Amino acid sequence: MISASHHLELSYPSKCSQMHGHNWTITVHCKAKELNADGMVVDFKLIKQRIESQLDHANLNEVLPCNPTAENIAKWICDQLPECYRVDVQESEGNMATYEKE
């Protein structure tokens, strides 16, 4: 889970265009054809270091190179981790986006 703020640049009027924050729940799915020498696909600590260190308590508009929608956040995270094939980003209860590589 990360806490971060953002505002969205949208083609229609929305209160999400104003700066606001969420406690985002992020689920990262990784896979490999073979496990590494430690018996892992990737160490969860490494995933947290790569993602949380950049996003937690950040203004996502200043960190990400895209409009920080849940969908774009999921894609950005997936692109940061070679072992990752899917990311689920839950912005709030009942609001989740999934990005999956083909």
N, CA, C and O atoms as CSV, one atom per row, in Angstrom:
chain,resi,resn,atom,element,x,y,z
A,1,MET,N,N,0.850,-1.176,0.000
A,1,MET,CA,C,0.000,0.000,0.000
A,1,MET,C,C,0.890,1.232,0.000
A,1,MET,O,O,1.895,1.300,0.708
A,2,ILE,N,N,0.497,2.192,-0.805
A,2,ILE,CA,C,1.200,3.475,-0.814
A,2,ILE,C,C,0.179,4.588,-0.604
A,2,ILE,O,O,-0.992,4.452,-0.957
A,3,SER,N,N,0.636,5.667,-0.035
A,3,SER,CA,C,-0.163,6.883,0.082
A,3,SER,C,C,0.445,7.896,-0.866
A,3,SER,O,O,1.647,8.161,-0.825
A,4,ALA,N,N,-0.398,8.463,-1.726
A,4,ALA,CA,C,0.123,9.413,-2.709
A,4,ALA,C,C,-0.997,10.329,-3.181
A,4,ALA,O,O,-2.178,9.991,-3.104
A,5,SER,N,N,-0.599,11.489,-3.667
A,5,SER,CA,C,-1.566,12.448,-4.199
A,5,SER,C,C,-1.434,12.519,-5.714
A,5,SER,O,O,-0.427,12.110,-6.292
A,6,HIS,N,N,-2.473,13.048,-6.336
A,6,HIS,CA,C,-2.457,13.274,-7.778
A,6,HIS,C,C,-3.656,14.130,-8.167
A,6,HIS,O,O,-4.574,14.340,-7.375
A,7,HIS,N,N,-3.627,14.609,-9.381
A,7,HIS,CA,C,-4.811,15.189,-10.018
A,7,HIS,C,C,-4.799,14.697,-11.458
A,7,HIS,O,O,-3.743,14.416,-12.025
A,8,LEU,N,N,-5.972,14.599,-12.032
A,8,LEU,CA,C,-6.069,14.056,-13.385
A,8,LEU,C,C,-6.333,15.149,-14.403
A,8,LEU,O,O,-7.100,16.078,-14.152
A,9,GLU,N,N,-5.698,15.031,-15.540
A,9,GLU,CA,C,-5.947,15.893,-16.691
A,9,GLU,C,C,-6.958,15.160,-17.557
A,9,GLU,O,O,-6.608,14.184,-18.220
A,10,LEU,N,N,-8.199,15.612,-17.561
A,10,LEU,CA,C,-9.271,14.902,-18.257
A,10,LEU,C,C,-9.902,15.768,-19.334
A,10,LEU,O,O,-9.793,16.994,-19.306
A,11,SER,N,N,-10.555,15.126,-20.271
A,11,SER,CA,C,-11.203,15.834,-21.383
A,11,SER,C,C,-12.623,16.261,-21.022
A,11,SER,O,O,-13.365,16.726,-21.887
A,12,TYR,N,N,-13.003,16.111,-19.773
A,12,TYR,CA,C,-14.341,16.465,-19.298
A,12,TYR,C,C,-14.225,17.009,-17.881
A,12,TYR,O,O,-13.251,16.707,-17.191
A,13,PRO,N,N,-15.195,17.803,-17.431
A,13,PRO,CA,C,-15.149,18.339,-16.067
A,13,PRO,C,C,-15.251,17.210,-15.033
A,13,PRO,O,O,-16.082,16.310,-15.160
A,14,SER,N,N,-14.395,17.275,-14.016
A,14,SER,CA,C,-14.397,16.250,-12.980
A,14,SER,C,C,-13.745,16.805,-11.724
A,14,SER,O,O,-12.796,17.586,-11.805
A,15,LYS,N,N,-14.250,16.406,-10.568
A,15,LYS,CA,C,-13.609,16.825,-9.324
A,15,LYS,C,C,-12.225,16.195,-9.188
A,15,LYS,O,O,-11.414,16.661,-8.387
A,16,CYS,N,N,-11.942,15.144,-9.956
A,16,CYS,CA,C,-10.622,14.506,-9.918
A,16,CYS,C,C,-9.536,15.378,-10.555
A,16,CYS,O,O,-8.352,15.049,-10.483
A,17,SER,N,N,-9.939,16.483,-11.173
A,17,SER,CA,C,-8.968,17.424,-11.724
A,17,SER,C,C,-8.307,18.245,-10.626
A,17,SER,O,O,-7.294,18.904,-10.859
A,18,GLN,N,N,-8.882,18.202,-9.431
A,18,GLN,CA,C,-8.306,18.883,-8.266
A,18,GLN,C,C,-7.338,17.924,-7.555
A,18,GLN,O,O,-7.533,16.709,-7.566
A,19,MET,N,N,-6.311,18.484,-6.950
A,19,MET,CA,C,-5.347,17.662,-6.212
A,19,MET,C,C,-6.071,16.938,-5.073
A,19,MET,O,O,-6.838,17.542,-4.322
A,20,HIS,N,N,-5.812,15.639,-4.961
A,20,HIS,CA,C,-6.386,14.825,-3.896
A,20,HIS,C,C,-5.485,13.608,-3.690
A,20,HIS,O,O,-4.552,13.381,-4.460
A,21,GLY,N,N,-5.767,12.838,-2.660
A,21,GLY,CA,C,-4.908,11.700,-2.360
A,21,GLY,C,C,-5.684,10.417,-2.135
A,21,GLY,O,O,-6.896,10.421,-1.923
A,22,HIS,N,N,-4.944,9.323,-2.188
A,22,HIS,CA,C,-5.507,7.994,-1.956
A,22,HIS,C,C,-4.495,7.159,-1.185
A,22,HIS,O,O,-3.296,7.439,-1.187
A,23,ASN,N,N,-5.005,6.138,-0.535
A,23,ASN,CA,C,-4.180,5.054,-0.030
A,23,ASN,C,C,-4.353,3.918,-1.034
A,23,ASN,O,O,-5.320,3.158,-0.975
A,24,TRP,N,N,-3.415,3.821,-1.936
A,24,TRP,CA,C,-3.488,2.890,-3.054
A,24,TRP,C,C,-3.060,1.498,-2.609
A,24,TRP,O,O,-2.039,1.343,-1.940
A,25,THR,N,N,-3.837,0.487,-2.979
A,25,THR,CA,C,-3.437,-0.902,-2.772
A,25,THR,C,C,-2.962,-1.432,-4.112
A,25,THR,O,O,-3.700,-1.428,-5.097
A,26,ILE,N,N,-1.720,-1.886,-4.134
A,26,ILE,CA,C,-1.103,-2.330,-5.381
A,26,ILE,C,C,-0.740,-3.802,-5.256
A,26,ILE,O,O,-0.086,-4.216,-4.299
A,27,THR,N,N,-1.172,-4.581,-6.232
A,27,THR,CA,C,-0.831,-5.998,-6.279
A,27,THR,C,C,-0.032,-6.243,-7.549
A,27,THR,O,O,-0.495,-5.965,-8.655
A,28,VAL,N,N,1.170,-6.763,-7.375
A,28,VAL,CA,C,2.080,-7.022,-8.484
A,28,VAL,C,C,2.147,-8.525,-8.711
A,28,VAL,O,O,2.387,-9.288,-7.776
A,29,HIS,N,N,1.936,-8.945,-9.944
A,29,HIS,CA,C,2.003,-10.364,-10.324
A,29,HIS,C,C,3.257,-10.561,-11.176
A,29,HIS,O,O,3.450,-9.879,-12.182
A,30,CYS,N,N,4.097,-11.494,-10.760
A,30,CYS,CA,C,5.336,-11.771,-11.491
A,30,CYS,C,C,5.393,-13.245,-11.867
A,30,CYS,O,O,4.770,-14.092,-11.226
A,31,LYS,N,N,6.156,-13.534,-12.926
A,31,LYS,CA,C,6.332,-14.927,-13.330
A,31,LYS,C,C,7.708,-15.097,-13.958
A,31,LYS,O,O,8.353,-14.142,-14.392
A,32,ALA,N,N,8.126,-16.359,-13.986
A,32,ALA,CA,C,9.406,-16.708,-14.616
A,32,ALA,C,C,9.323,-18.152,-15.081
A,32,ALA,O,O,8.566,-18.957,-14.539
A,33,LYS,N,N,10.108,-18.459,-16.083
A,33,LYS,CA,C,10.167,-19.848,-16.551
A,33,LYS,C,C,10.922,-20.709,-15.553
A,33,LYS,O,O,10.668,-21.907,-15.434
A,34,GLU,N,N,11.864,-20.079,-14.828
A,34,GLU,CA,C,12.641,-20.788,-13.821
A,34,GLU,C,C,12.821,-19.880,-12.612
A,34,GLU,O,O,12.870,-18.657,-12.741
A,35,LEU,N,N,12.917,-20.485,-11.450
A,35,LEU,CA,C,13.180,-19.716,-10.235
A,35,LEU,C,C,14.671,-19.406,-10.142
A,35,LEU,O,O,15.502,-20.131,-10.690
A,36,ASN,N,N,14.997,-18.330,-9.448
A,36,ASN,CA,C,16.405,-17.982,-9.290
A,36,ASN,C,C,17.058,-18.917,-8.271
A,36,ASN,O,O,16.409,-19.830,-7.761
A,37,ALA,N,N,18.322,-18.694,-7.977
A,37,ALA,CA,C,19.084,-19.571,-7.076
A,37,ALA,C,C,18.492,-19.613,-5.670
A,37,ALA,O,O,18.717,-20.568,-4.926
A,38,ASP,N,N,17.736,-18.576,-5.307
A,38,ASP,CA,C,17.113,-18.531,-3.990
A,38,ASP,C,C,15.719,-19.143,-3.988
A,38,ASP,O,O,15.045,-19.147,-2.958
A,39,GLY,N,N,15.282,-19.660,-5.134
A,39,GLY,CA,C,13.963,-20.275,-5.222
A,39,GLY,C,C,12.839,-19.269,-5.381
A,39,GLY,O,O,11.704,-19.539,-4.987
A,40,MET,N,N,13.146,-18.095,-5.962
A,40,MET,CA,C,12.160,-17.030,-6.128
A,40,MET,C,C,12.079,-16.595,-7.584
A,40,MET,O,O,13.006,-16.806,-8.367
A,41,VAL,N,N,10.953,-15.984,-7.928
A,41,VAL,CA,C,10.861,-15.269,-9.202
A,41,VAL,C,C,11.581,-13.944,-9.024
A,41,VAL,O,O,12.449,-13.582,-9.817
A,42,VAL,N,N,11.210,-13.225,-7.972
A,42,VAL,CA,C,11.867,-11.969,-7.602
A,42,VAL,C,C,11.576,-11.746,-6.113
A,42,VAL,O,O,10.495,-12.085,-5.633
A,43,ASP,N,N,12.519,-11.188,-5.404
A,43,ASP,CA,C,12.345,-10.911,-3.977
A,43,ASP,C,C,11.331,-9.781,-3.805
A,43,ASP,O,O,11.463,-8.727,-4.426
A,44,PHE,N,N,10.323,-10.000,-2.968
A,44,PHE,CA,C,9.304,-8.978,-2.720
A,44,PHE,C,C,9.921,-7.679,-2.212
A,44,PHE,O,O,9.419,-6.593,-2.500
A,45,LYS,N,N,11.004,-7.793,-1.462
A,45,LYS,CA,C,11.687,-6.598,-0.954
A,45,LYS,C,C,12.181,-5.721,-2.102
A,45,LYS,O,O,12.108,-4.494,-2.028
A,46,LEU,N,N,12.681,-6.349,-3.156
A,46,LEU,CA,C,13.158,-5.607,-4.325
A,46,LEU,C,C,12.002,-4.878,-5.010
A,46,LEU,O,O,12.147,-3.728,-5.426
A,47,ILE,N,N,10.864,-5.546,-5.125
A,47,ILE,CA,C,9.695,-4.909,-5.731
A,47,ILE,C,C,9.305,-3.682,-4.919
A,47,ILE,O,O,9.074,-2.611,-5.480
A,48,LYS,N,N,9.231,-3.835,-3.601
A,48,LYS,CA,C,8.851,-2.703,-2.744
A,48,LYS,C,C,9.854,-1.556,-2.869
A,48,LYS,O,O,9.465,-0.390,-2.923
A,49,GLN,N,N,11.142,-1.890,-2.915
A,49,GLN,CA,C,12.156,-0.846,-3.046
A,49,GLN,C,C,11.981,-0.079,-4.348
A,49,GLN,O,O,12.042,1.150,-4.354
A,50,ARG,N,N,11.766,-0.780,-5.435
A,50,ARG,CA,C,11.642,-0.133,-6.748
A,50,ARG,C,C,10.395,0.728,-6.847
A,50,ARG,O,O,10.435,1.809,-7.434
A,51,ILE,N,N,9.297,0.268,-6.287
A,51,ILE,CA,C,8.019,0.948,-6.461
A,51,ILE,C,C,7.731,1.931,-5.324
A,51,ILE,O,O,7.507,3.117,-5.568
A,52,GLU,N,N,7.737,1.443,-4.097
A,52,GLU,CA,C,7.385,2.311,-2.972
A,52,GLU,C,C,8.345,3.478,-2.816
A,52,GLU,O,O,7.929,4.584,-2.471
A,53,SER,N,N,9.619,3.242,-3.067
A,53,SER,CA,C,10.591,4.326,-2.888
A,53,SER,C,C,10.309,5.495,-3.825
A,53,SER,O,O,10.668,6.632,-3.517
A,54,GLN,N,N,9.675,5.233,-4.959
A,54,GLN,CA,C,9.382,6.299,-5.912
A,54,GLN,C,C,7.977,6.886,-5.746
A,54,GLN,O,O,7.764,8.068,-6.015
A,55,LEU,N,N,7.016,6.059,-5.303
A,55,LEU,CA,C,5.627,6.504,-5.303
A,55,LEU,C,C,5.059,6.868,-3.933
A,55,LEU,O,O,4.184,7.729,-3.848
A,56,ASP,N,N,5.534,6.234,-2.860
A,56,ASP,CA,C,4.917,6.448,-1.549
A,56,ASP,C,C,5.132,7.877,-1.062
A,56,ASP,O,O,6.254,8.383,-1.069
A,57,HIS,N,N,4.062,8.513,-0.645
A,57,HIS,CA,C,4.041,9.901,-0.167
A,57,HIS,C,C,4.564,10.889,-1.206
A,57,HIS,O,O,5.223,11.876,-0.879
A,58,ALA,N,N,4.252,10.597,-2.456
A,58,ALA,CA,C,4.683,11.464,-3.556
A,58,ALA,C,C,3.471,12.104,-4.227
A,58,ALA,O,O,2.340,11.639,-4.091
A,59,ASN,N,N,3.745,13.176,-4.948
A,59,ASN,CA,C,2.760,13.743,-5.865
A,59,ASN,C,C,2.999,13.005,-7.189
A,59,ASN,O,O,4.006,13.236,-7.859
A,60,LEU,N,N,2.083,12.132,-7.554
A,60,LEU,CA,C,2.285,11.280,-8.722
A,60,LEU,C,C,2.410,12.071,-10.021
A,60,LEU,O,O,3.027,11.595,-10.973
A,61,ASN,N,N,1.837,13.266,-10.072
A,61,ASN,CA,C,1.985,14.104,-11.254
A,61,ASN,C,C,3.428,14.535,-11.460
A,61,ASN,O,O,3.846,14.798,-12.587
A,62,GLU,N,N,4.188,14.608,-10.379
A,62,GLU,CA,C,5.586,15.013,-10.469
A,62,GLU,C,C,6.521,13.829,-10.701
A,62,GLU,O,O,7.656,14.015,-11.138
A,63,VAL,N,N,6.059,12.623,-10.416
A,63,VAL,CA,C,6.907,11.435,-10.490
A,63,VAL,C,C,6.715,10.659,-11.785
A,63,VAL,O,O,7.686,10.176,-12.369
A,64,LEU,N,N,5.491,10.539,-12.232
A,64,LEU,CA,C,5.194,9.702,-13.397
A,64,LEU,C,C,5.209,10.514,-14.687
A,64,LEU,O,O,4.870,11.698,-14.678
A,65,PRO,N,N,5.596,9.892,-15.790
A,65,PRO,CA,C,5.663,10.596,-17.075
A,65,PRO,C,C,4.326,10.575,-17.832
A,65,PRO,O,O,4.294,10.741,-19.051
A,66,CYS,N,N,3.229,10.371,-17.101
A,66,CYS,CA,C,1.915,10.226,-17.738
A,66,CYS,C,C,0.838,10.775,-16.811
A,66,CYS,O,O,1.101,11.078,-15.648
A,67,ASN,N,N,-0.364,10.898,-17.334
A,67,ASN,CA,C,-1.522,11.271,-16.526
A,67,ASN,C,C,-1.739,10.152,-15.501
A,67,ASN,O,O,-1.988,9.016,-15.904
A,68,PRO,N,N,-1.655,10.425,-14.195
A,68,PRO,CA,C,-1.632,9.360,-13.198
A,68,PRO,C,C,-3.003,8.749,-12.877
A,68,PRO,O,O,-3.461,8.791,-11.735
A,69,THR,N,N,-3.641,8.190,-13.893
A,69,THR,CA,C,-4.844,7.398,-13.677
A,69,THR,C,C,-4.419,6.071,-13.062
A,69,THR,O,O,-3.248,5.699,-13.142
A,70,ALA,N,N,-5.348,5.360,-12.455
A,70,ALA,CA,C,-5.020,4.041,-11.899
A,70,ALA,C,C,-4.485,3.122,-12.988
A,70,ALA,O,O,-3.571,2.333,-12.749
A,71,GLU,N,N,-5.058,3.227,-14.187
A,71,GLU,CA,C,-4.605,2.397,-15.312
A,71,GLU,C,C,-3.164,2.716,-15.702
A,71,GLU,O,O,-2.361,1.806,-15.912
A,72,ASN,N,N,-2.834,4.001,-15.800
A,72,ASN,CA,C,-1.466,4.391,-16.145
A,72,ASN,C,C,-0.484,4.042,-15.042
A,72,ASN,O,O,0.656,3.671,-15.322
A,73,ILE,N,N,-0.910,4.154,-13.793
A,73,ILE,CA,C,-0.040,3.767,-12.678
A,73,ILE,C,C,0.270,2.275,-12.773
A,73,ILE,O,O,1.421,1.870,-12.612
A,74,ALA,N,N,-0.748,1.458,-13.034
A,74,ALA,CA,C,-0.554,0.014,-13.158
A,74,ALA,C,C,0.423,-0.302,-14.297
A,74,ALA,O,O,1.313,-1.136,-14.135
A,75,LYS,N,N,0.259,0.356,-15.438
A,75,LYS,CA,C,1.163,0.114,-16.575
A,75,LYS,C,C,2.580,0.538,-16.239
A,75,LYS,O,O,3.529,-0.182,-16.547
A,76,TRP,N,N,2.739,1.703,-15.609
A,76,TRP,CA,C,4.067,2.192,-15.251
A,76,TRP,C,C,4.767,1.210,-14.323
A,76,TRP,O,O,5.943,0.902,-14.518
A,77,ILE,N,N,4.056,0.715,-13.315
A,77,ILE,CA,C,4.655,-0.243,-12.385
A,77,ILE,C,C,5.068,-1.504,-13.133
A,77,ILE,O,O,6.177,-2.003,-12.944
A,78,CYS,N,N,4.193,-2.015,-13.971
A,78,CYS,CA,C,4.498,-3.226,-14.739
A,78,CYS,C,C,5.751,-3.027,-15.593
A,78,CYS,O,O,6.564,-3.942,-15.721
A,79,ASP,N,N,5.905,-1.859,-16.166
A,79,ASP,CA,C,7.064,-1.554,-17.012
A,79,ASP,C,C,8.369,-1.456,-16.217
A,79,ASP,O,O,9.450,-1.588,-16.793
A,80,GLN,N,N,8.284,-1.228,-14.912
A,80,GLN,CA,C,9.483,-1.090,-14.077
A,80,GLN,C,C,10.095,-2.432,-13.685
A,80,GLN,O,O,11.261,-2.494,-13.295
A,81,LEU,N,N,9.319,-3.496,-13.786
A,81,LEU,CA,C,9.739,-4.804,-13.285
A,81,LEU,C,C,9.731,-5.830,-14.415
A,81,LEU,O,O,8.655,-6.214,-14.873
A,82,PRO,N,N,10.882,-6.281,-14.873
A,82,PRO,CA,C,10.923,-7.221,-16.001
A,82,PRO,C,C,10.135,-8.504,-15.750
A,82,PRO,O,O,9.606,-9.092,-16.693
A,83,GLU,N,N,10.048,-8.945,-14.506
A,83,GLU,CA,C,9.353,-10.188,-14.173
A,83,GLU,C,C,7.830,-10.014,-14.100
A,83,GLU,O,O,7.088,-10.994,-14.037
A,84,CYS,N,N,7.388,-8.782,-14.108
A,84,CYS,CA,C,5.976,-8.476,-13.899
A,84,CYS,C,C,5.178,-8.653,-15.190
A,84,CYS,O,O,5.613,-8.251,-16.269
A,85,TYR,N,N,4.003,-9.263,-15.054
A,85,TYR,CA,C,3.109,-9.399,-16.206
A,85,TYR,C,C,1.741,-8.784,-15.948
A,85,TYR,O,O,0.962,-8.593,-16.883
A,86,ARG,N,N,1.437,-8.470,-14.679
A,86,ARG,CA,C,0.133,-7.898,-14.346
A,86,ARG,C,C,0.247,-7.070,-13.074
A,86,ARG,O,O,0.966,-7.432,-12.142
A,87,VAL,N,N,-0.478,-5.949,-13.050
A,87,VAL,CA,C,-0.550,-5.109,-11.854
A,87,VAL,C,C,-1.995,-4.690,-11.647
A,87,VAL,O,O,-2.672,-4.257,-12.579
A,88,ASP,N,N,-2.457,-4.827,-10.408
A,88,ASP,CA,C,-3.771,-4.344,-10.003
A,88,ASP,C,C,-3.562,-3.128,-9.109
A,88,ASP,O,O,-2.787,-3.182,-8.154
A,89,VAL,N,N,-4.248,-2.037,-9.416
A,89,VAL,CA,C,-4.160,-0.819,-8.610
A,89,VAL,C,C,-5.556,-0.478,-8.123
A,89,VAL,O,O,-6.452,-0.174,-8.910
A,90,GLN,N,N,-5.722,-0.533,-6.813
A,90,GLN,CA,C,-7.000,-0.178,-6.212
A,90,GLN,C,C,-6.870,1.209,-5.596
A,90,GLN,O,O,-6.108,1.430,-4.654
A,91,GLU,N,N,-7.635,2.126,-6.155
A,91,GLU,CA,C,-7.604,3.519,-5.726
A,91,GLU,C,C,-8.438,3.721,-4.464
A,91,GLU,O,O,-8.048,4.466,-3.565
A,92,SER,N,N,-9.572,3.060,-4.407
A,92,SER,CA,C,-10.454,3.097,-3.247
A,92,SER,C,C,-11.351,1.869,-3.332
A,92,SER,O,O,-11.362,1.168,-4.343
A,93,GLU,N,N,-12.093,1.617,-2.277
A,93,GLU,CA,C,-12.930,0.420,-2.273
A,93,GLU,C,C,-13.881,0.424,-3.467
A,93,GLU,O,O,-14.627,1.380,-3.682
A,94,GLY,N,N,-13.839,-0.648,-4.227
A,94,GLY,CA,C,-14.702,-0.775,-5.396
A,94,GLY,C,C,-14.157,-0.162,-6.668
A,94,GLY,O,O,-14.792,-0.270,-7.717
A,95,ASN,N,N,-12.997,0.481,-6.608
A,95,ASN,CA,C,-12.397,1.110,-7.789
A,95,ASN,C,C,-11.008,0.543,-8.023
A,95,ASN,O,O,-10.052,0.918,-7.346
A,96,MET,N,N,-10.903,-0.368,-8.992
A,96,MET,CA,C,-9.634,-1.014,-9.285
A,96,MET,C,C,-9.400,-1.068,-10.787
A,96,MET,O,O,-10.326,-1.259,-11.576
A,97,ALA,N,N,-8.148,-0.897,-11.155
A,97,ALA,CA,C,-7.759,-1.043,-12.557
A,97,ALA,C,C,-6.664,-2.105,-12.632
A,97,ALA,O,O,-5.833,-2.230,-11.732
A,98,THR,N,N,-6.684,-2.862,-13.720
A,98,THR,CA,C,-5.688,-3.896,-13.947
A,98,THR,C,C,-5.003,-3.633,-15.282
A,98,THR,O,O,-5.652,-3.343,-16.287
A,99,TYR,N,N,-3.685,-3.742,-15.267
A,99,TYR,CA,C,-2.913,-3.702,-16.497
A,99,TYR,C,C,-2.225,-5.050,-16.629
A,99,TYR,O,O,-1.626,-5.538,-15.670
A,100,GLU,N,N,-2.305,-5.656,-17.806
A,100,GLU,CA,C,-1.680,-6.948,-18.030
A,100,GLU,C,C,-0.966,-6.934,-19.368
A,100,GLU,O,O,-1.538,-6.550,-20.388
A,101,LYS,N,N,0.305,-7.363,-19.352
A,101,LYS,CA,C,1.061,-7.503,-20.600
A,101,LYS,C,C,0.535,-8.713,-21.343
A,101,LYS,O,O,0.085,-9.686,-20.738
A,102,GLU,N,N,0.597,-8.641,-22.662
A,102,GLU,CA,C,0.159,-9.794,-23.455
A,102,GLU,C,C,1.235,-10.826,-23.560
A,102,GLU,O,O,1.036,-11.863,-24.193
